Amino acid sequence: MSPQEILANMLLAHDLPSIEYKDWLLVDEQLPAMRAETFDFKEYENGASIRLDITLLLASKKTISESYLGIGKNKISAIQNAFQNFVANSFHVFLSAFWQITNDDQIGIEEWEIKGNKWKVYIGNFGCKGDFNIPENLFKIIEEQIQEENLEEDLYWLRIYYANVNSREIMIETLKNNEVWPEMENKLKTVAWDSSDKFYSLRNFIILKRK
């Protein structure tokens, strides 16, 4: 089964039948549309890895792009793992923000006022890997930085990723509408993350829609 077929089945499982048109999956024959592709398949002595790219095409012709690493015993299990990561991080945010299908266990919906404008905010769960404690003030710091932003467009998508590679190396990636977001990166560096020699990571995906 191709990645596109897997994505179509996932949509169908949420009562969103789709048709494929020019490599895009269209629900109700209208935008937004979605696409699933895999890249960088690698085989190792003890397993395999692959990158899953999920792209959502908006009515404005802008695209939301999210990538996920999948690891498994072989190509099939690596793809399955990548889709599991997609479901744990962004899928339910997409479902709620664009198709009004909300699973309260997977997403929080709030209304915020930011510099005089009202926004509906779709907040995905923290996607965590490894053994660590989520800092108590983490989401407060994330929200504080969002509140400081000058938000001139009607739609924003925000991705936050933090990885503790080992006791000497960390990795941070923060994106706002697919662009590097240095202000949020600097805020995440102020958080009291667990010190550990072992790998752990946290990922969060948020969509803001102007009301």
C-alpha positions as CSV (number, residue, x, y, z in Angstrom):
1,M,0.0,0.0,0.0
2,S,1.4,3.4,-1.0
3,P,1.7,6.3,1.4
4,Q,-1.0,8.1,-0.5
5,E,-3.4,5.1,0.0
6,I,-2.6,4.9,3.7
7,L,-3.4,8.6,4.0
8,A,-6.7,8.1,2.1
9,N,-7.7,5.3,4.4
10,M,-6.9,7.5,7.4
11,L,-9.2,10.2,6.1
12,L,-11.9,7.7,5.3
13,A,-11.7,6.3,8.8
14,H,-12.8,9.8,9.9
15,D,-15.7,9.9,7.4
16,L,-13.7,12.0,5.0
17,P,-13.8,10.1,1.6
18,S,-11.3,11.6,-0.9
19,I,-10.5,11.4,-4.5
20,E,-7.0,11.7,-6.0
21,Y,-6.4,14.6,-8.4
22,K,-3.0,15.5,-9.7
23,D,-1.3,13.7,-6.8
24,W,-3.5,15.4,-4.2
25,L,-6.2,13.9,-2.1
26,L,-9.3,16.1,-2.2
27,V,-12.1,15.8,0.4
28,D,-15.5,16.8,-1.1
29,E,-13.6,17.8,-4.2
30,Q,-12.3,21.0,-2.7
31,L,-9.3,22.4,-0.9
32,P,-7.6,21.9,1.4
33,A,-6.0,18.9,-0.2
34,M,-3.4,16.5,1.2
35,R,-0.5,14.5,-0.1
36,A,1.8,11.8,1.5
37,E,5.2,11.0,0.1
38,T,8.2,9.1,1.4
39,F,11.9,9.8,0.9
40,D,15.4,8.8,2.0
41,F,14.7,5.1,2.7
42,K,17.8,3.5,4.3
43,E,18.5,0.0,5.3
44,Y,20.7,-0.9,8.2
45,E,22.0,-4.2,9.7
46,N,19.3,-4.2,12.3
47,G,16.5,-2.2,10.6
48,A,15.4,0.6,8.3
49,S,14.4,4.2,8.4
50,I,12.4,6.5,6.1
51,R,11.1,10.1,5.9
52,L,7.4,10.8,5.5
53,D,6.4,14.2,4.1
54,I,2.8,15.3,4.6
55,T,1.8,18.4,2.6
56,L,-1.5,20.2,2.9
57,L,-2.5,22.5,0.0
58,L,-4.7,25.5,1.1
59,A,-7.2,27.4,-0.9
60,S,-4.7,30.3,-0.9
61,K,-2.3,28.0,-2.7
62,K,0.1,28.1,0.2
63,T,1.2,24.7,1.6
64,I,1.7,23.4,5.1
65,S,4.6,20.9,5.1
66,E,5.4,18.4,7.9
67,S,8.1,15.7,7.9
68,Y,8.3,12.6,10.1
69,L,11.0,10.0,10.6
70,G,9.9,6.4,10.7
71,I,12.1,3.5,12.1
72,G,11.3,-0.2,11.8
73,K,12.6,-3.6,11.0
74,N,11.9,-3.1,7.3
75,K,10.5,-0.5,4.9
76,I,6.8,-1.4,5.7
77,S,7.2,-1.1,9.4
78,A,9.3,2.1,9.0
79,I,6.5,3.7,7.0
80,Q,3.9,2.6,9.6
81,N,6.1,4.2,12.3
82,A,6.3,7.4,10.4
83,F,2.5,7.6,10.1
84,Q,2.2,6.8,13.8
85,N,4.3,9.9,14.4
86,F,2.2,11.9,12.1
87,V,-1.0,10.9,13.9
88,A,0.6,11.6,17.3
89,N,1.7,15.1,16.3
90,S,-0.3,16.8,13.5
91,F,-3.1,14.7,12.0
92,H,-5.7,15.6,14.6
93,V,-4.8,19.3,14.4
94,F,-5.5,19.2,10.6
95,L,-8.7,17.3,11.1
96,S,-10.0,19.8,13.6
97,A,-8.8,23.0,12.0
98,F,-9.9,22.2,8.4
99,W,-12.7,19.6,8.7
100,Q,-14.2,20.2,12.1
101,I,-13.5,16.7,13.4
102,T,-12.2,16.9,16.9
103,N,-10.9,14.2,19.3
104,D,-10.7,15.8,22.7
105,D,-8.0,13.4,23.7
106,Q,-5.7,14.5,20.9
107,I,-6.2,18.2,20.6
108,G,-7.1,21.3,22.6
109,I,-9.1,24.2,21.2
110,E,-8.9,27.6,22.8
111,E,-9.7,31.2,21.9
112,W,-7.0,33.8,22.4
113,E,-6.8,37.5,22.0
114,I,-3.5,38.6,20.5
115,K,-2.8,42.3,20.2
116,G,-6.5,43.1,19.8
117,N,-7.4,40.3,17.4
118,K,-9.3,37.1,18.3
119,W,-7.9,33.8,17.2
120,K,-9.1,30.2,17.4
121,V,-6.1,28.1,18.4
122,Y,-5.8,24.3,17.7
123,I,-3.2,22.8,19.9
124,G,-1.8,19.3,19.3
125,N,-0.6,17.1,22.1
126,F,3.1,17.1,23.0
127,G,4.6,14.3,20.9
128,C,7.3,12.8,23.2
129,K,10.0,10.2,22.7
130,G,12.4,8.9,25.4
131,D,12.3,9.1,29.2
132,F,12.1,12.7,30.5
133,N,9.8,15.1,32.4
134,I,8.0,17.8,30.4
135,P,8.9,21.1,31.9
136,E,5.9,22.5,33.8
137,N,6.1,25.9,32.3
138,L,6.8,24.8,28.7
139,F,3.4,25.6,27.2
140,K,3.2,28.9,29.1
141,I,6.5,29.9,27.5
142,I,5.2,28.8,24.0
143,E,2.0,30.8,24.5
144,E,3.9,33.9,25.7
145,Q,6.0,34.0,22.6
146,I,3.0,33.6,20.3
147,Q,1.3,36.5,22.2
148,E,4.3,38.6,21.3
149,E,4.1,38.0,17.6
150,N,2.8,40.4,15.0
151,L,0.3,38.2,13.3
152,E,-0.8,39.9,10.1
153,E,-2.1,36.9,8.1
154,D,-5.4,35.0,8.8
155,L,-3.8,31.6,9.3
156,Y,-0.6,30.4,11.0
157,W,0.9,27.0,11.6
158,L,3.6,26.6,14.2
159,R,6.0,23.7,14.8
160,I,8.2,23.3,17.8
161,Y,10.8,20.5,18.1
162,Y,13.4,20.0,20.9
163,A,15.7,17.0,21.1
164,N,18.3,16.2,23.8
165,V,20.8,14.2,21.7
166,N,23.1,13.6,24.7
167,S,24.4,15.6,27.7
168,R,26.5,17.8,25.4
169,E,24.3,18.3,22.3
170,I,20.7,19.5,21.8
171,M,18.7,20.1,18.6
172,I,16.0,22.8,18.3
173,E,13.8,23.5,15.3
174,T,11.0,26.1,15.4
175,L,9.0,27.0,12.4
176,K,6.3,29.6,11.8
177,N,4.5,29.1,8.4
178,N,7.4,26.9,7.3
179,E,9.9,29.7,8.0
180,V,12.6,29.6,10.7
181,W,11.3,31.2,13.9
182,P,14.4,32.3,15.9
183,E,12.4,34.1,18.6
184,M,10.7,30.8,19.7
185,E,14.0,29.0,19.5
186,N,15.6,31.5,21.9
187,K,12.6,31.0,24.3
188,L,13.0,27.2,24.2
189,K,16.6,27.6,25.2
190,T,15.5,29.2,28.5
191,V,13.4,26.3,29.5
192,A,14.7,24.0,32.3
193,W,14.9,20.8,30.3
194,D,16.0,17.5,31.9
195,S,19.8,16.9,31.7
196,S,20.4,13.4,30.3
197,D,23.0,11.3,28.5
198,K,20.1,9.6,26.6
199,F,18.1,10.8,23.7
200,Y,14.7,12.3,24.2
201,S,12.6,14.7,22.1
202,L,9.4,16.7,22.2
203,R,7.4,18.0,19.3
204,N,4.3,20.3,19.2
205,F,2.1,21.5,16.3
206,I,-0.4,24.4,16.6
207,I,-2.7,26.1,14.1
208,L,-4.1,29.6,14.6
209,K,-7.1,30.9,12.6
210,R,-8.2,34.5,12.8
211,K,-11.8,34.8,13.9
